[in-house]
Amino acid sequence: QVHLVESGGGLVQPGGSLSVSCAASGNIFTINGMGWYRQAPGKERELVARRDSGGGSYYVDDVKGRFTISPISRDNAEKTVYLQMNAVKPEDTAVYYCVVHGYYCSADGCHRPGPHFEEWGQGTVVTVSE
């Protein structure tokens, strides 16, 4: 089982900054990537930013230059990624979801990989408004 804890989010004024974080822990052999999706009211869920374990990153066009996703930190038993959002706009208002994919530990221990997993967080609300 993988546990995801999202934090951050909230209300921010246009042009301001906000950070959200996602920490993954549990029966994890390795993480291949962590990222953030968002879903605005009345719209489909979209990938905002992603970081892979090799350091590569992806950003959707309308957040390039404004949002930054951190490298995946591997402190202790948690793997954490941060999404720094700068120069936010009202259209950034959405529920932001963390997603993590990787491999569980095998049934006989964490010395080799088990099945692949993709886990989603519960979502954190970001509202950009005066």
C-alpha positions in Angstrom: 0.0 0.0 0.0 1.1 3.5 -0.8 0.1 6.5 1.3 0.0 10.0 -0.3 -0.2 13.1 1.8 -0.9 16.4 -0.1 -0.5 19.7 1.6 -0.6 23.4 0.7 -3.3 24.9 -1.5 -5.8 27.5 -0.4 -6.7 31.0 -1.5 -4.2 33.3 -3.3 -4.5 36.6 -5.1 -3.8 36.9 -8.8 -0.1 37.4 -9.3 0.7 35.7 -6.0 2.5 32.5 -5.2 1.6 29.2 -3.6 3.2 25.9 -3.1 1.7 22.4 -2.8 3.5 19.3 -1.7 3.0 15.6 -2.0 4.7 13.0 0.2 4.6 9.3 -0.7 5.4 6.5 1.7 4.6 2.8 2.3 5.4 -0.4 0.5 7.5 1.2 -2.2 10.4 -0.4 -4.0 11.0 2.5 -6.4 9.2 5.6 -7.7 9.4 6.3 -11.4 7.7 9.6 -11.4 5.6 12.1 -9.4 3.4 14.8 -10.7 0.3 17.0 -10.5 -2.9 17.1 -12.4 -5.6 19.6 -12.0 -9.3 19.8 -12.7 -11.1 23.1 -13.0 -14.9 23.4 -12.6 -16.5 22.2 -15.8 -13.3 21.1 -17.4 -11.5 17.8 -17.8 -8.5 16.8 -15.7 -5.2 17.8 -17.2 -1.6 17.1 -16.4 0.1 20.2 -15.1 3.7 19.1 -14.3 5.6 15.9 -13.9 9.0 14.9 -12.6 10.6 11.6 -13.3 13.1 9.8 -11.2 15.9 10.6 -13.7 15.4 14.3 -13.2 13.4 15.0 -16.4 10.3 17.2 -16.2 7.2 18.2 -18.1 5.0 21.2 -17.9 1.8 22.0 -19.7 2.2 25.1 -21.9 0.2 27.6 -19.9 2.2 27.1 -16.7 5.7 27.1 -18.3 7.8 29.9 -16.7 5.4 30.2 -13.8 5.3 26.8 -12.1 8.2 24.7 -11.0 8.2 21.1 -9.9 11.0 20.1 -7.6 13.2 17.0 -8.0 11.9 14.1 -6.0 13.4 14.2 -2.6 14.1 10.9 -0.8 14.4 11.7 2.8 14.0 8.8 5.1 11.0 6.7 4.2 9.2 9.5 2.3 9.5 10.6 -1.3 8.3 14.2 -1.7 7.7 16.5 -4.6 6.8 20.2 -4.5 4.9 22.3 -7.0 5.8 26.0 -6.7 3.2 28.2 -8.4 4.2 31.8 -9.1 2.4 34.6 -10.9 -0.9 32.6 -10.5 -3.9 33.5 -12.6 -7.7 33.0 -12.0 -7.6 30.3 -14.6 -5.2 28.3 -12.3 -8.2 27.8 -9.9 -8.7 24.0 -9.7 -8.5 20.9 -7.6 -4.8 19.8 -7.8 -4.2 16.0 -7.6 -0.9 14.4 -6.9 -0.1 11.2 -8.8 2.7 8.8 -8.2 3.8 5.8 -10.2 6.4 3.1 -9.5 6.7 -0.4 -8.2 5.7 -2.0 -4.9 8.1 -4.1 -3.0 7.8 -7.8 -3.8 5.7 -10.2 -1.7 8.9 -11.5 0.0 10.5 -8.1 0.7 11.9 -4.9 -0.6 15.0 -6.4 -2.2 13.3 -6.7 -5.5 10.3 -5.1 -7.3 6.7 -6.2 -7.1 3.8 -5.0 -9.2 3.6 -1.6 -10.8 1.4 1.0 -9.2 -0.2 4.4 -9.9 -1.6 6.2 -6.9 -3.7 9.4 -6.8 -4.1 11.8 -3.9 -7.4 13.1 -2.7 -6.8 16.5 -4.2 -6.2 20.0 -2.7 -8.1 23.1 -3.7 -6.3 26.1 -5.1 -8.4 29.2 -5.6 -7.0 32.3 -7.3 -9.2 35.3 -6.6 -9.2 38.8 -5.2 
